Structure formats: C-alpha cells, structure tokens
C-alpha cells in the first residue's frame, strides 16, 4: 500500500513526520509524494496559533476529497491540533478515519495493518526517539534536523505548547550523538539542533547544552552544527566560549525574544528583563566573531500601548538583528493572555506588524550589503534560472534567504564550496564560486 504524509508547521513537526514515515516503511508501506495515488493519507497538523489552525483544517478538508475521488482508503490526522482539540475534531470531521496524539506516532505503521482502527489513539504527548528509530529524511540529503528534547516547561502566558506537547523531556546525550553519527553515515553534513527551549536542554536529566555540543563536534563528517530556539537564558561563559571557538558550531544563534518592554515581558511571563536581554546580546556580539542573530517578536500583545510598541521598534532599529521576524498576537483559548480583557484590534496589530517589518527590512538590506566582497562556505542546494541555488553559513534552511550563484562550474547538490558575495537584496544574496 502507498502512504503519503503532509507535514504542517515547524521543523519539530517535520521530524515527527519523518519518524512516522520510518515506522510505515518498516511495516512495508510504500512512501509516495502524491496524495492522489496514496491508499493512506496522513496530515501532521499544527495548532500553535490561529493561522496555523486554519491551515490545518483547510488541508484536512482538501485531502478528504481523495477519499471520494482518489484511491485513499484511510485519512489519518495527528499532531498538535489533535492534542488540543481532539473531541471537537472527532465531532466536526467525520471524514477522518482516525486521530492520533503526538505520543504514539511510532505505532501508526503497526496499527494501520489491522482491519479495524480506533477513532482516537490517546497517549501522553510527545515522542522521544532513539538512534535506531526508523526515519525517512525529507530534507535535502546533506542537511537534517535533530530534535534534542520534547515539550516545554516554561509558562509564557501567550503559549499553548506545554499543554499540547507536555513538559520538557530531554533526550540523553548519547542518544542524540548516536543519531548524529547515523546521519553522518547517510551523507548528512549539516545538523540543525531544534527544541522548544534549547538553552534549557538537559536540565531535567542532569546534563546541558554545552555537554551535548562537546560530543557532537567529535563527529568527523559533520561540517556545520546550527543551534535553533535558544532562549535568552542559560548562556554560560563556557557555553559562549565553546560556540565562539568550535569551528563546526556556526556563529548563528536563533533566539526568540518576543518583546523588549519590561511591562510586556512581565505580562508574557518571560522571566527576563530588557536589561538582561541587552546584556546577553552584547555578550554574544562581543565574544562570538561574525555572529548572526535571528529573533522573532510578537506585536499587538494584550494591552500593548503605542509607546511600548515604539520602544520595541526602536530596539529593532538599534539592535540590528541579521534576521528578525514578527507574529501578530493570536488570542488562544487555554492561555492566560487569551483571557486578558484588553485585546488589541486586528487592524492595529496589522499596522504595527507592517511598521516593524519595514524597519527590519532596512536593517536586513544593510546587513546583507555589508557582506558584498566577503567569502563564505556554502552548500549547493539546486539550480534555478541558469544559476545554482546555495545557502551560506549565515543562512538557515527554510527560514532565511538564499544565495544565487553564477553557474560556471559543474557542481551538484550537497557540494560545500567557497562563495564570494557580489550583490545583495533584503532577503537574498548573489555570488560566485571561488577557489
């Protein structure tokens, strides 16, 4: 039988989808990229904010048409939306054959072989896997995501993740290192470490991020280690020194900040202050050469005044993040912020979002133009309009821009080459292979 999966949401969800495909392949299913030809369609949903929920529901409804017009015999829905709205989904989506929580994803392949399957498979949320867990990579062959922990123990007032994914459960260092070695044997050269709260990794099992990184840099075939979702706590002097000195650990830190105003940070329950945020940014910039800082902000949080938003706007201009994005606050049921009375109208959220991104666009353009003339290592990732498409070390997969390279040499996907930057725009770079 053929099975196809549609993965929505973040890279952590993507890893779950790859594990699902691994379990299905182990049970003899054929993986197909065509939903039209699939006997089983699986939708791995996101339920983080309103837009993601709408996308998930629309995708389920669209794919349900293949049960009427295609080969599809079973439509399976899993992921965060199921963890959050299982009862409502069962009632509103009779087209779906079975709903799965996030804690039993590795059993889907076994259960689908049965003649009858249950409408809902519930378990404690979050799947912890080991190096031997079957997995089908859906990324380009030279790059992969590695999920180091599941869930989150923080209690940010706007966030539903702990309720959907449970409290943080870290994987042991030896398990993660074993997986990275397995990926190396498959030809993977770039490891993207992901978690809901990377800088808290290991606190629940007596280890930490520095210990993990010291093990991973020993894996010979891995060229790049990129760290995502590092919240502004946990950056010890020794961790910063390791990032600064280890050649394989890219000077790239993804650090979601959400805001800079102290009152808003307190309402968000971020357990940090404007002063501490500025101090950690200064520390990282001072200690790590050629650092690329990526962050995200929330605009229109309940009660955010024009003055408080302008403080955030000034901070974005002043801090000069190489990469920065923004979310319009989404009022989510089940969160403390969702129950606050002073919600901001959508039109004001939109206007603030546009203003913030306008400021960041100018910063991004200046930062990219400053790279003209510099040389960076970069992976070739394909070809487009007569040029190679590449990604240099300051560019993370999927979330950052690309580098378009003149097609003068015979190169293939996964080649790691030196690229000199010759031009730039707000998001993308242009260059040529040198050396």
HELIX and SHEET records of a PDB file:
HELIX    1   1 UNK A   11  UNK A   26  1                                  16    
HELIX    2   2 UNK A   50  UNK A   64  1                                  15    
HELIX    3   3 UNK A   66  UNK A   69  1                                   4    
HELIX    4   4 UNK A   80  UNK A   92  1                                  13    
HELIX    5   5 UNK A  105  UNK A  107  5                                   3    
HELIX    6   6 UNK A  108  UNK A  111  1                                   4    
HELIX    7   7 UNK A  161  UNK A  165  1                                   5    
HELIX    8   8 UNK A  173  UNK A  185  1                                  13    
HELIX    9   9 UNK A  198  UNK A  200  5                                   3    
HELIX   10  10 UNK A  209  UNK A  216  1                                   8    
HELIX   11  11 UNK A  237  UNK A  245  1                                   9    
HELIX   12  12 UNK A  262  UNK A  268  1                                   7    
HELIX   13  13 UNK A  274  UNK A  287  1                                  14    
HELIX   14  14 UNK A  306  UNK A  319  1                                  14    
HELIX   15  15 UNK A  337  UNK A  339  5                                   3    
HELIX   16  16 UNK A  346  UNK A  369  1                                  24    
SHEET    1   A 6 UNK A  30  UNK A  31  0                                        
SHEET    2   A 6 UNK A   2  UNK A   7  1                                        
SHEET    3   A 6 UNK A  40  UNK A  45  1                                        
SHEET    4   A 6 UNK A  74  UNK A  79  1                                        
SHEET    5   A 6 UNK A  98  UNK A 100  1                                        
SHEET    6   A 6 UNK A 120  UNK A 121  1                                        
SHEET    1   B 6 UNK A 143  UNK A 147  0                                        
SHEET    2   B 6 UNK A 190  UNK A 194  1                                        
SHEET    3   B 6 UNK A 224  UNK A 227  1                                        
SHEET    4   B 6 UNK A 249  UNK A 254  1                                        
SHEET    5   B 6 UNK A 292  UNK A 299  1                                        
SHEET    6   B 6 UNK A 323  UNK A 328  1                                        
SHEET    1   C 2 UNK A 149  UNK A 150  0                                        
SHEET    2   C 2 UNK A 169  UNK A 170 -1                                        
SHEET    1   D 6 UNK A 375  UNK A 384  0                                        
SHEET    2   D 6 UNK A 387  UNK A 392 -1                                        
SHEET    3   D 6 UNK A 403  UNK A 406 -1                                        
SHEET    4   D 6 UNK A 429  UNK A 434  1                                        
SHEET    5   D 6 UNK A 416  UNK A 424 -1                                        
SHEET    6   D 6 UNK A 375  UNK A 384 -1                                        
END                                                                             
